Amino acid sequence: MNNDRERVILHEWPRDPDGPTLPELPPQGVRTPNNMPWGHTLDDFYWIHPFPGAKSKLIWTRSMLDEFGENFGGQPGVPQVEPRRLRPWPLLKVPNDDASFGLVDETCNRDHSLKPRPFHAVKNTELESTENKIESPPEPALMNDDAPPATKESILEGAVKSQDRLLEDDGKDDESAMAKVFVQVDDNITGGAVLEFSIEGETGDRQNCTGLRSTSPKKTDTMWQQVVKKFSTTIASDRNLMIKAEDDTKKDESEGSKAIVETHDDLTPAERQAMESFMTTNYETVQKLEERIPEEYFPDILLVNDPSGFTISDNPFLSRPSRTLPVRYKRVWPKLKRDGEPATLFNNDLHCPSAFHWTLTQTERYAASECRRIATLDLSGAPLLGKGSHSAVRKAGIRLPVPLTTQTGDQHVSVAVKLSFSLSEDRDFLENEGRIYDAFPDHLQESYCGYNLVASMDHPVPVGACVPRFFGYYVPVQEEEEAKHRRETLKSIKKEVERRREREVKREAKKIGVDEAVESTDAYGKLAEEEEDDYSGEDNDDNFSDYPPLPVEEIYSPILLVEECGTPIEPEQFSEDERSECFSLVLRLHHAGFVQNSLYPRNILRQPGPLTVRPSERSLKTPSFRIIDFGRGEFGPLFVEKCLASVWGRMGPPMVLTREEMDKVKEEAEVGKEEVVRWHNNSIRDELWRAARVLHVKDY
């Protein structure tokens, strides 16, 4: 264990013997967006006595001293600069927009005169693309009409080429064997892939073949050739005939037959276009997304390729059914300004399984989909990054909405995908984490040059990001279920209105003094009174206040997308500076009003840095740290609001309160608010004690 600290304050500011006492509120000076004192270098921090001759010392930055105005020793002036946000190594790209994307961060100089350079202008830069990498093992499971990254061809084209190679030696032509080939590849939990062939000839008979695609390339090629050769008598030998069969299939699809890629809700043309050139992720070469997604390109709809059923359940005690069709998700957080604009109106209600505020016709839905940002998420063969008691985290490839691309030419970038297990408690934890990430201010997800002076610490620390970047919280969409629910709701409302109208008619008829009316309505009046006595305000048969519970196996998990940030720390192997840097992240979280509530080494990640340089040049000698897992986290205002809502919830259904009752409720709310704030502060104190113990911080 290294006990040598390098980030120390070496300078002391001389005081005027007749100088005043330092003010109780120190000068503002230059500060980072987190409102903490900032210095560009370690030389910008000074010890200073609170009054001349005092034994105690405080720490001020040079900008605070300049603002205070006492310069007894005649210290030379230094240029003042503002904190500069550090740019991660550029990965995202928008055609013809080099001003906002693809800027390489230059190192800091004293006056910040160095400006970011365009990515294409950086000399001696080797693009880390798939072309410079060693060929990876066989790709994970593919969806229908997908193309392997290495060949850039569809599965059907691969079958045609394999068939041509096999039939060149035989020299057989069988034009009568016009066939349609349907290929489905599904994920195999053991590491292979199941190939299912369905071949339909002129007679309409269909033959099926299932083969196991091994993880070994040689075994894969052998198995593939054997399968194709076995059915060579039923597949057209001529390449043109095979292409014609493929064109006929596409023509049938355009005429209204079932498309290969569709969900139970039917993909819109814009969503189908996003899936047309979809390819699975090569996890050996894909690069991590470390940049912020601009708001104008932030995904609204997420089409998830999940052949292994990870979104159904990642619990080993529950089966994961194979899913060959994409699953549609909608964004809940963050809330964007365009969500409320008429041209881009978007329903991001957490509890509504529809992306629209009302049920649209097919034409309206197609038109609305054209205005939305659509991304595709690939979970096929997604590596497991970590698993807890309530959720699992996997590395997945995401293809961002057009026109966003990458500098390397790869379609995908990698993100960390958090999926909950099937219990309601598991979903609640993930939902709370999505709320917390949405509440994080930008400065907790950004890094800045220089150093911060964090309260309760006597040495500067780097201003790195505290938490991973947030790429959205998404919930599954069930348009048909929501449309059915809305129809049933409207039907139930109409039925209830007619029922009440009938009871009113019967009451009015009973009040009429005409003997005929009394005689004709006497029996009905008694029946109406009995119904009114038994009526509880709900209709058990047509209850539209709640959705019917779905089987556990059919409930899709919400999706939380965040930045992938490395592996858990081992603080016992850290230097004093590294432990202090990790501890400062906890203090900065608390300063912003957040409590993690599950602070263990597994929930603090480390990765090589700095992130401003290309990945191949990063090192653990300059690490980057992040705090993760906020399922049990708290944010002060949200925590108070949640607790106060429970106070109002105890009042029962809405009612008109008297002045005395309202005053009593307000008094209880104020008392409850004080208790909640006290509870929140106690959580902060307990977490600081736990963090000091976990990180082996001795000087706190």
Secondary structure, 3 states (H helix, E strand, C coil): CCCCCCCCCCEECCCCCCCCCCCCCCCCCCECCCCCEEECCHHHEEEECCCCCCCCCEEEEHHHHHHHCCCCCCCCCCCCCCCCECCCCCCEECCCCCCCCCEECCCCCCCCCCCCEEHHHCCCCCCCCHHHCCCCCCCCCCCCCCCCCCCCCCHHHHHHHHHHHHHHHHCCCCCCCCCEEEEEEEECCCCCEEEEEEEECCCCCEEEEEEEECCCHHHHHHHHHHHHHHCCCCCCCCHHHHHHHHHHHHHHHHCCCCCCCCCCCCCCHHHHHHHHCCCCCCCCCCCECCCCCCHHHCCCEEEEECCCCCCCCCCCCCCCCCCCCCEEEEEEECCCHHHHCHHHCCCCCCCCCCCCCCCCCHHHHHHHHHCCCEEEEECCCCCEEEECCCEEEEEEEEECCCCCEECCCCCCEEEEEEEECCCHHHHHHHHHHHHHHHHCCHHHCCCEEEEECCCCCCCCEEECCCCCCEEEEEEECCHHHHHHHHHHHHHHHHHHHHHHHHHHHHHHHHHCCCHHHHHHHHHHHHHHHHHHHHCCCCCCCCCCCCCCCCCHHHCCCCEEEECCCCEECCHHHCCHHHHHHHHHHHHHHHHCCEECCCCCHHHEEEEEECCCCCHHHCEEEEEEEEECCCCCCEEHHHHHHHHHHHHHHCCCCCCCCCHHHHHHHHHHHHHHHHHHHHHHHHHHHHHHHHHHHHCCCCCC
